[in-house]
Amino acid sequence: MSSPGRPEIPQEDPYDDDLLEPAMPRSEMRETALAVVVTVAVAVLILVAALETVGGLHTALILLAPGAVLAGTVYTGVRAYRCHRAGGRWQVWQGGMWFLMMLLLLWGPSAGTFLILQG
């Protein structure tokens, strides 16, 4: 309804696809998942190698496994920051960073406790 002399104000449809954010490219999600999976796989391989060794190398590998997770956490955090600065979809990278950070917070102290209890 419009009054005489006043233009009609168009109403926006809240479900209009043009108003929603664009869909996230699958490649971005795939890259994030690949980074997280590779980080966890490398850390597990280092841990398996540590179980087959003894002495100083065993201790170094036990501590290196959480270090690999830390490196992956920093990598995904830097990617999230760069995507944010570029105006891209950074949220998926931040999600990967939080996953790896939680894994690091569980794995890091456990490795230290294992070394203390071991010897």
Solvent accessible surface area in square Angstrom, and as a share of the most:
residue,aa,sasa,rsa
1,M,235,1.05
2,S,67,0.43
3,S,56,0.36
4,P,137,0.86
5,G,86,0.83
6,R,167,0.61
7,P,118,0.74
8,E,125,0.56
9,I,129,0.66
10,P,114,0.72
11,Q,163,0.72
12,E,136,0.61
13,D,81,0.42
14,P,95,0.60
15,Y,180,0.68
16,D,56,0.29
17,D,113,0.59
18,D,127,0.66
19,L,98,0.49
20,L,106,0.53
21,E,129,0.58
22,P,106,0.67
23,A,97,0.75
24,M,52,0.23
25,P,71,0.45
26,R,196,0.72
27,S,56,0.36
28,E,30,0.14
29,M,102,0.46
30,R,154,0.56
31,E,75,0.34
32,T,7,0.04
33,A,52,0.41
34,L,113,0.56
35,A,16,0.13
36,V,20,0.12
37,V,94,0.54
38,V,74,0.43
39,T,16,0.10
40,V,43,0.24
41,A,46,0.36
42,V,66,0.38
43,A,0,0.00
44,V,66,0.38
45,L,121,0.60
46,I,30,0.15
47,L,53,0.27
48,V,77,0.44
49,A,43,0.34
50,A,0,0.00
51,L,111,0.55
52,E,143,0.64
53,T,35,0.20
54,V,133,0.76
55,G,55,0.53
56,G,59,0.57
57,L,105,0.52
58,H,17,0.07
59,T,55,0.32
60,A,54,0.42
61,L,28,0.14
62,I,6,0.03
63,L,96,0.48
64,L,92,0.46
65,A,0,0.00
66,P,12,0.08
67,G,30,0.29
68,A,19,0.15
69,V,0,0.00
70,L,89,0.44
71,A,63,0.49
72,G,7,0.06
73,T,8,0.05
74,V,85,0.49
75,Y,103,0.39
76,T,0,0.00
77,G,17,0.16
78,V,63,0.36
79,R,61,0.22
80,A,10,0.08
81,Y,131,0.50
82,R,158,0.58
83,C,22,0.13
84,H,101,0.45
85,R,176,0.64
86,A,88,0.69
87,G,68,0.66
88,G,36,0.34
89,R,66,0.24
90,W,75,0.26
91,Q,85,0.38
92,V,25,0.14
93,W,1,0.00
94,Q,61,0.27
95,G,41,0.39
96,G,7,0.07
97,M,35,0.16
98,W,127,0.45
99,F,114,0.47
100,L,0,0.00
101,M,57,0.26
102,M,103,0.46
103,L,43,0.22
104,L,32,0.16
105,L,105,0.52
106,L,124,0.62
107,W,39,0.14
108,G,22,0.21
109,P,85,0.54
110,S,63,0.41
111,A,8,0.06
112,G,24,0.24
113,T,70,0.41
114,F,90,0.38
115,L,33,0.17
116,I,138,0.70
117,L,147,0.73
118,Q,99,0.44
119,G,102,0.98
